[in-house]
Amino acid sequence: MKKLVMISLCAAFVLNSFAQVQKKEEVSSAAKTAFAAKFPKAQKVKWSVEKPGEYEAEFTLNGVETSTLFNASGKFVESEIRIKESELPQAVKTTITKDFAGYKLDEIEKTSDAKGTVTYEMEAKKNKAEYELVFDGNGKLLKKEESKEEKEEKK
């Protein structure tokens, strides 16, 4: 009987320890406080861990889908808002027309980082080609990368 009790206690201890290791990282209170100060009118806020020590809040602000990143100490990292193709700067539209004619654009976002740098990110699809593109406000292509889905299909 003593052996059974000891085995049960050891099993409970091991399982409890394992459960604590598996616990999800919680959003820091500093990040939540900084978010509330920067976006007091945010609605439908959903938090997630972007990577260890960096937290993403997805929310609606003035009817627009928005997301933002804060680090664990509450420092603002970047913010993204969903925009329409018609809202892209003319210089970006010109580059797309010239270099990506016939591509369908999707998931267009305007990104602002902590330094105030603004970029425009989007997916571009044509036939089987699919890219993630990033432009600066002057229409300069900063990044052209095969989409993750496209890369996995090739493997």
CYANA upper distance limits for C-alpha pairs under 8 A (distance plus 0.5 A):
  1 MET  CA      5 VAL  CA      6.88
  2 LYS  CA      6 MET  CA      6.64
  3 LYS  CA      7 ILE  CA      6.53
  4 LEU  CA      8 SER  CA      6.60
  5 VAL  CA      9 LEU  CA      6.66
  6 MET  CA     10 CYS  CA      6.62
  7 ILE  CA     11 ALA  CA      6.54
  8 SER  CA     12 ALA  CA      6.60
  9 LEU  CA     13 PHE  CA      6.63
 10 CYS  CA     14 VAL  CA      6.67
 11 ALA  CA     15 LEU  CA      6.56
 12 ALA  CA     16 ASN  CA      6.48
 13 PHE  CA     17 SER  CA      6.66
 14 VAL  CA     18 PHE  CA      6.68
 15 LEU  CA     19 ALA  CA      6.67
 16 ASN  CA     20 GLN  CA      6.92
 17 SER  CA     21 VAL  CA      7.01
 18 PHE  CA     22 GLN  CA      6.91
 19 ALA  CA     23 LYS  CA      6.94
 25 GLU  CA     49 VAL  CA      7.69
 25 GLU  CA     52 PRO  CA      8.21
 26 GLU  CA     49 VAL  CA      8.25
 27 VAL  CA     31 ALA  CA      7.42
 27 VAL  CA     32 LYS  CA      7.72
 27 VAL  CA     47 TRP  CA      7.80
 27 VAL  CA     48 SER  CA      7.89
 27 VAL  CA     49 VAL  CA      7.60
 27 VAL  CA     55 TYR  CA      6.88
 27 VAL  CA     72 ALA  CA      8.06
 28 SER  CA     32 LYS  CA      7.02
 28 SER  CA     72 ALA  CA      6.02
 28 SER  CA     73 SER  CA      8.00
 28 SER  CA     74 GLY  CA      8.29
 29 SER  CA     33 THR  CA      6.51
 29 SER  CA     74 GLY  CA      8.47
 30 ALA  CA     34 ALA  CA      6.59
 30 ALA  CA     72 ALA  CA      7.01
 30 ALA  CA     73 SER  CA      5.97
 30 ALA  CA     74 GLY  CA      5.07
 31 ALA  CA     35 PHE  CA      6.55
 31 ALA  CA     55 TYR  CA      7.82
 31 ALA  CA     70 PHE  CA      6.12
 31 ALA  CA     71 ASN  CA      6.86
 31 ALA  CA     72 ALA  CA      6.31
 31 ALA  CA     73 SER  CA      6.82
 31 ALA  CA     74 GLY  CA      4.42
 31 ALA  CA     75 LYS  CA      7.63
 32 LYS  CA     36 ALA  CA      6.67
 32 LYS  CA     74 GLY  CA      7.82
 33 THR  CA     37 ALA  CA      6.83
 33 THR  CA     74 GLY  CA      7.74
 34 ALA  CA     38 LYS  CA      6.70
 34 ALA  CA     70 PHE  CA      8.42
 34 ALA  CA     74 GLY  CA      5.86
 34 ALA  CA     75 LYS  CA      7.76
 34 ALA  CA     76 PHE  CA      8.14
 35 PHE  CA     39 PHE  CA      6.30
 35 PHE  CA     40 PRO  CA      8.23
 35 PHE  CA     70 PHE  CA      8.09
 35 PHE  CA     74 GLY  CA      8.24
 36 ALA  CA     40 PRO  CA      5.56
 41 LYS  CA     61 LEU  CA      7.10
 41 LYS  CA     62 ASN  CA      8.45
 42 ALA  CA     59 PHE  CA      6.66
 42 ALA  CA     60 THR  CA      6.30
 42 ALA  CA     61 LEU  CA      5.51
 42 ALA  CA     62 ASN  CA      8.38
 43 GLN  CA     59 PHE  CA      6.23
 43 GLN  CA     60 THR  CA      5.62
 43 GLN  CA     61 LEU  CA      6.85
 44 LYS  CA     58 GLU  CA      8.35
 44 LYS  CA     59 PHE  CA      5.76
 44 LYS  CA     60 THR  CA      6.61
 45 VAL  CA     57 ALA  CA      6.75
 45 VAL  CA     58 GLU  CA      6.12
 45 VAL  CA     59 PHE  CA      4.92
 45 VAL  CA     60 THR  CA      7.74
 46 LYS  CA     57 ALA  CA      6.04
 46 LYS  CA     58 GLU  CA      5.71
 46 LYS  CA     59 PHE  CA      6.91
 47 TRP  CA     55 TYR  CA      7.47
 47 TRP  CA     56 GLU  CA      6.18
 47 TRP  CA     57 ALA  CA      5.02
 47 TRP  CA     58 GLU  CA      6.96
 48 SER  CA     55 TYR  CA      6.37
 48 SER  CA     56 GLU  CA      5.81
 48 SER  CA     57 ALA  CA      7.07
 49 VAL  CA     53 GLY  CA      8.19
 49 VAL  CA     54 GLU  CA      6.66
 49 VAL  CA     55 TYR  CA      5.12
 49 VAL  CA     56 GLU  CA      6.56
 50 GLU  CA     54 GLU  CA      6.04
 50 GLU  CA     55 TYR  CA      5.75
 50 GLU  CA     56 GLU  CA      6.25
 50 GLU  CA     69 LEU  CA      8.41
 51 LYS  CA     55 TYR  CA      7.59
 53 GLY  CA     71 ASN  CA      6.16
 53 GLY  CA     72 ALA  CA      5.52
 54 GLU  CA     69 LEU  CA      7.18
 54 GLU  CA     70 PHE  CA      6.31
 54 GLU  CA     71 ASN  CA      4.83
 54 GLU  CA     72 ALA  CA      6.48
 55 TYR  CA     69 LEU  CA      5.98
 55 TYR  CA     70 PHE  CA      5.88
 55 TYR  CA     71 ASN  CA      6.58
 55 TYR  CA     72 ALA  CA      7.80
 56 GLU  CA     67 SER  CA      7.18
 56 GLU  CA     68 THR  CA      6.05
 56 GLU  CA     69 LEU  CA      5.03
 56 GLU  CA     70 PHE  CA      7.14
 57 ALA  CA     67 SER  CA      5.97
 57 ALA  CA     68 THR  CA      5.91
 57 ALA  CA     69 LEU  CA      7.00
 58 GLU  CA     65 GLU  CA      8.04
 58 GLU  CA     66 THR  CA      6.39
 58 GLU  CA     67 SER  CA      4.76
 58 GLU  CA     68 THR  CA      7.18
 59 PHE  CA     65 GLU  CA      6.62
 59 PHE  CA     66 THR  CA      5.88
 59 PHE  CA     67 SER  CA      6.57
 60 THR  CA     64 VAL  CA      5.84
 60 THR  CA     65 GLU  CA      5.32
 60 THR  CA     66 THR  CA      6.23
 61 LEU  CA     65 GLU  CA      7.19
 61 LEU  CA     66 THR  CA      7.11
 64 VAL  CA     81 ILE  CA      7.52
 64 VAL  CA     82 ARG  CA      7.27
 65 GLU  CA     81 ILE  CA      6.51
 65 GLU  CA     82 ARG  CA      6.20
 66 THR  CA     79 SER  CA      7.82
 66 THR  CA     80 GLU  CA      6.17
 66 THR  CA     81 ILE  CA      4.92
 66 THR  CA     82 ARG  CA      6.91
 67 SER  CA     79 SER  CA      6.22
 67 SER  CA     80 GLU  CA      5.73
 67 SER  CA     81 ILE  CA      7.02
 68 THR  CA     76 PHE  CA      8.44
 68 THR  CA     77 VAL  CA      8.01
 68 THR  CA     78 GLU  CA      6.13
 68 THR  CA     79 SER  CA      4.57
 68 THR  CA     80 GLU  CA      6.63
 69 LEU  CA     76 PHE  CA      6.79
 69 LEU  CA     77 VAL  CA      5.73
 69 LEU  CA     78 GLU  CA      5.84
 69 LEU  CA     79 SER  CA      6.84
 70 PHE  CA     74 GLY  CA      6.11
 70 PHE  CA     75 LYS  CA      5.92
 70 PHE  CA     76 PHE  CA      5.10
 70 PHE  CA     77 VAL  CA      5.76
 70 PHE  CA     78 GLU  CA      7.91
 71 ASN  CA     75 LYS  CA      5.90
 71 ASN  CA     76 PHE  CA      7.24
 71 ASN  CA     77 VAL  CA      7.34
 76 PHE  CA    114 ALA  CA      6.55
 77 VAL  CA    113 ASP  CA      6.36
 77 VAL  CA    114 ALA  CA      5.78
 78 GLU  CA    111 THR  CA      7.43
 78 GLU  CA    112 SER  CA      6.05
 78 GLU  CA    113 ASP  CA      4.55
 78 GLU  CA    114 ALA  CA      6.27
 79 SER  CA    111 THR  CA      6.12
 79 SER  CA    112 SER  CA      5.84
 79 SER  CA    113 ASP  CA      6.88
 80 GLU  CA    109 GLU  CA      6.52
 80 GLU  CA    110 LYS  CA      6.04
 80 GLU  CA    111 THR  CA      4.89
 80 GLU  CA    112 SER  CA      7.05
 81 ILE  CA    109 GLU  CA      5.86
 81 ILE  CA    110 LYS  CA      5.89
 81 ILE  CA    111 THR  CA      7.16
 82 ARG  CA    107 GLU  CA      7.55
 82 ARG  CA    108 ILE  CA      6.39
 82 ARG  CA    109 GLU  CA      4.98
 82 ARG  CA    110 LYS  CA      7.02
 83 ILE  CA     87 GLU  CA      6.77
 83 ILE  CA     88 LEU  CA      8.23
 83 ILE  CA    108 ILE  CA      6.20
 83 ILE  CA    109 GLU  CA      6.01
 83 ILE  CA    110 LYS  CA      7.17
 84 LYS  CA     88 LEU  CA      7.72
 84 LYS  CA    108 ILE  CA      7.07
 85 GLU  CA    105 LEU  CA      8.07
 85 GLU  CA    108 ILE  CA      7.37
 88 LEU  CA     92 VAL  CA      6.87
 88 LEU  CA     93 LYS  CA      6.96
 88 LEU  CA    120 TYR  CA      8.22
 89 PRO  CA     93 LYS  CA      6.95
 89 PRO  CA    137 GLY  CA      6.95
 89 PRO  CA    138 ASN  CA      8.27
 89 PRO  CA    139 GLY  CA      8.28
 90 GLN  CA     94 THR  CA      6.60
 90 GLN  CA    139 GLY  CA      8.41
 91 ALA  CA     95 THR  CA      6.90
 91 ALA  CA    137 GLY  CA      7.49
 91 ALA  CA    138 ASN  CA      5.84
 91 ALA  CA    139 GLY  CA      5.06
 92 VAL  CA     96 ILE  CA      6.72
 92 VAL  CA    135 PHE  CA      7.28
 92 VAL  CA    136 ASP  CA      8.15
 92 VAL  CA    137 GLY  CA      7.17
 92 VAL  CA    138 ASN  CA      7.00
 92 VAL  CA    139 GLY  CA      4.38
 92 VAL  CA    140 LYS  CA      7.82
 93 LYS  CA     97 THR  CA      6.61
 93 LYS  CA    139 GLY  CA      7.88
 94 THR  CA     98 LYS  CA      6.68
 94 THR  CA    139 GLY  CA      7.78
 95 THR  CA     99 ASP  CA      6.29
 95 THR  CA    100 PHE  CA      8.06
 95 THR  CA    139 GLY  CA      6.29
 95 THR  CA    140 LYS  CA      7.98
 96 ILE  CA    100 PHE  CA      5.35
 96 ILE  CA    101 ALA  CA      7.08
 97 THR  CA    101 ALA  CA      5.49
102 GLY  CA    126 LYS  CA      7.16
103 TYR  CA    124 ALA  CA      6.15
103 TYR  CA    125 LYS  CA      5.67
103 TYR  CA    126 LYS  CA      5.28
104 LYS  CA    124 ALA  CA      6.01
104 LYS  CA    125 LYS  CA      5.62
104 LYS  CA    126 LYS  CA      6.87
105 LEU  CA    122 MET  CA      7.08
105 LEU  CA    123 GLU  CA      6.12
105 LEU  CA    124 ALA  CA      5.14
105 LEU  CA    125 LYS  CA      7.05
106 ASP  CA    122 MET  CA      6.49
106 ASP  CA    123 GLU  CA      5.60
106 ASP  CA    124 ALA  CA      6.96
107 GLU  CA    121 GLU  CA      8.37
107 GLU  CA    122 MET  CA      5.87
107 GLU  CA    123 GLU  CA      6.55
108 ILE  CA    120 TYR  CA      7.61
108 ILE  CA    121 GLU  CA      6.25
108 ILE  CA    122 MET  CA      4.86
108 ILE  CA    123 GLU  CA      7.54
109 GLU  CA    120 TYR  CA      6.20
109 GLU  CA    121 GLU  CA      5.69
109 GLU  CA    122 MET  CA      6.80
110 LYS  CA    118 VAL  CA      7.39
110 LYS  CA    119 THR  CA      6.42
110 LYS  CA    120 TYR  CA      5.19
110 LYS  CA    121 GLU  CA      6.98
111 THR  CA    117 THR  CA      8.45
111 THR  CA    118 VAL  CA      5.97
111 THR  CA    119 THR  CA      5.69
111 THR  CA    120 TYR  CA      6.59
111 THR  CA    121 GLU  CA      7.80
112 SER  CA    116 GLY  CA      6.23
112 SER  CA    117 THR  CA      5.99
112 SER  CA    118 VAL  CA      5.04
112 SER  CA    119 THR  CA      7.15
113 ASP  CA    117 THR  CA      6.00
113 ASP  CA    118 VAL  CA      7.33
118 VAL  CA    136 ASP  CA      7.15
118 VAL  CA    137 GLY  CA      7.29
119 THR  CA    134 VAL  CA      7.10
119 THR  CA    135 PHE  CA      6.14
119 THR  CA    136 ASP  CA      5.16
119 THR  CA    137 GLY  CA      6.74
120 TYR  CA    134 VAL  CA      5.99
120 TYR  CA    135 PHE  CA      5.66
120 TYR  CA    136 ASP  CA      6.79
120 TYR  CA    137 GLY  CA      7.79
121 GLU  CA    132 GLU  CA      7.74
121 GLU  CA    133 LEU  CA      6.12
121 GLU  CA    134 VAL  CA      4.94
121 GLU  CA    135 PHE  CA      7.10
122 MET  CA    132 GLU  CA      6.30
122 MET  CA    133 LEU  CA      5.88
122 MET  CA    134 VAL  CA      7.17
123 GLU  CA    130 GLU  CA      7.57
123 GLU  CA    131 TYR  CA      6.17
123 GLU  CA    132 GLU  CA      5.11
123 GLU  CA    133 LEU  CA      6.66
123 GLU  CA    147 SER  CA      8.23
124 ALA  CA    130 GLU  CA      6.17
124 ALA  CA    131 TYR  CA      5.71
124 ALA  CA    132 GLU  CA      6.88
124 ALA  CA    133 LEU  CA      7.57
125 LYS  CA    129 ALA  CA      6.27
125 LYS  CA    130 GLU  CA      4.95
125 LYS  CA    131 TYR  CA      7.06
126 LYS  CA    130 GLU  CA      7.02
129 ALA  CA    146 GLU  CA      8.37
129 ALA  CA    150 GLU  CA      8.07
130 GLU  CA    146 GLU  CA      6.47
130 GLU  CA    147 SER  CA      6.13
130 GLU  CA    150 GLU  CA      6.92
131 TYR  CA    144 LYS  CA      6.84
131 TYR  CA    145 GLU  CA      5.86
131 TYR  CA    146 GLU  CA      4.91
131 TYR  CA    147 SER  CA      5.33
132 GLU  CA    143 LYS  CA      8.10
132 GLU  CA    144 LYS  CA      6.32
132 GLU  CA    145 GLU  CA      5.71
132 GLU  CA    146 GLU  CA      6.67
132 GLU  CA    147 SER  CA      6.03
133 LEU  CA    141 LEU  CA      7.81
133 LEU  CA    142 LEU  CA      8.12
133 LEU  CA    143 LYS  CA      5.99
133 LEU  CA    144 LYS  CA      5.26
133 LEU  CA    145 GLU  CA      7.13
134 VAL  CA    141 LEU  CA      6.53
134 VAL  CA    142 LEU  CA      5.86
134 VAL  CA    143 LYS  CA      5.45
134 VAL  CA    144 LYS  CA      7.25
135 PHE  CA    139 GLY  CA      6.18
135 PHE  CA    140 LYS  CA      5.88
135 PHE  CA    141 LEU  CA      5.04
135 PHE  CA    142 LEU  CA      5.74
135 PHE  CA    143 LYS  CA      7.59
136 ASP  CA    140 LYS  CA      5.99
136 ASP  CA    141 LEU  CA      7.31
136 ASP  CA    142 LEU  CA      7.26
146 GLU  CA    150 GLU  CA      6.82
146 GLU  CA    151 LYS  CA      6.98
147 SER  CA    151 LYS  CA      6.88
148 LYS  CA    152 GLU  CA      6.78
149 GLU  CA    153 GLU  CA      6.81
150 GLU  CA    154 LYS  CA      7.08
151 LYS  CA    155 LYS  CA      7.25
